[in-house]
């Protein structure tokens, strides 16, 4: 009878690190790292202790709920505020339907916005603010429930998003005797409108400029190059002043170009130049063999760029593109210098009130928190898109 050797299955070593082991391996692995860690923890303790003491015991936060409406819409007329509410409710319907139809990132964004609405309900804001937040949150939830598994609604929801911008502008401005001049737009409302227009308009213009700079036609290439280098060579505030002061000089006497439109044009032209350089970097990263292969199968130049080159180039520079969007959103704060009352301009006007003198830390911290939330949201969306597309992975 043959002897058979019985071998036991050997399990692979456990490579998972618990929090204690991670701390030991990274923060307390040597005597000098231990000293640095202790000093760093002591420094953070005293810093956060002072911050929390000021936030919860010394700061006067009454300035925020008392002026929340001004921070939100600026000097927009109170009797016309129903226009803003209608826009918010309409966007809540579109967002809820989108979250119900599409899963993943859209649903996560919707949940985050719903949580913000719930937080507003819990904070000590005035009753009208809570009422609007409650209605918008309920509409968002109901729209989400209605849109679940409605795949045949995708086309109509996309059309709704495309039409949402002109509808928003029409609702906010009004028509006939009930018009609201753009000089009455302000606060976060104006900041979001300027940022949205700049982001949507600068992207296609930047792509065209990037393609123009790589064009084989000398005239197109030189015009694109001169434009990009000229715009990148001047600060944004110069373009804003030119649009606000110099542009009306060259216009006919009876033609008045709206200040908000001037700011939109300046922001778009400025960001498009930087967007073009970001896209051009992505185009240069595409091997020439991709174009040659497309030409070999009979694709024309427009189809080669549209279906072969641009998708790969844009995918490679998603971080740079989103970084430019974030920079544009923060650059909207410069329009207060040319007479527009954006979020930062509203903060200055609030601090000019004798009742709130000396509350600069509270007001500017609140404004900074708003900018941080929107910038972090764009960064988070960028990271999710990169993860879904596998950017940086092979």
Secondary structure as GFF3:
##gff-version 3
##sequence-region A 1 394
A	DSSP	alpha_helix	19	26	.	.	.	ID=ss1
A	DSSP	alpha_helix	31	53	.	.	.	ID=ss2
A	DSSP	pi_helix	54	58	.	.	.	ID=ss3
A	DSSP	alpha_helix	62	66	.	.	.	ID=ss4
A	DSSP	alpha_helix	68	73	.	.	.	ID=ss5
A	DSSP	three_ten_helix	78	80	.	.	.	ID=ss6
A	DSSP	alpha_helix	81	101	.	.	.	ID=ss7
A	DSSP	alpha_helix	105	122	.	.	.	ID=ss8
A	DSSP	alpha_helix	127	147	.	.	.	ID=ss9
A	DSSP	three_ten_helix	151	153	.	.	.	ID=ss10
A	DSSP	alpha_helix	154	173	.	.	.	ID=ss11
A	DSSP	three_ten_helix	176	178	.	.	.	ID=ss12
A	DSSP	three_ten_helix	182	184	.	.	.	ID=ss13
A	DSSP	alpha_helix	187	213	.	.	.	ID=ss14
A	DSSP	alpha_helix	218	232	.	.	.	ID=ss15
A	DSSP	alpha_helix	236	241	.	.	.	ID=ss16
A	DSSP	pi_helix	242	246	.	.	.	ID=ss17
A	DSSP	three_ten_helix	247	250	.	.	.	ID=ss18
A	DSSP	alpha_helix	259	284	.	.	.	ID=ss19
A	DSSP	alpha_helix	288	296	.	.	.	ID=ss20
A	DSSP	alpha_helix	301	304	.	.	.	ID=ss21
A	DSSP	pi_helix	305	309	.	.	.	ID=ss22
A	DSSP	alpha_helix	310	316	.	.	.	ID=ss23
A	DSSP	alpha_helix	318	331	.	.	.	ID=ss24
A	DSSP	three_ten_helix	332	338	.	.	.	ID=ss25
A	DSSP	alpha_helix	343	351	.	.	.	ID=ss26
A	DSSP	three_ten_helix	354	356	.	.	.	ID=ss27
A	DSSP	alpha_helix	360	389	.	.	.	ID=ss28
###
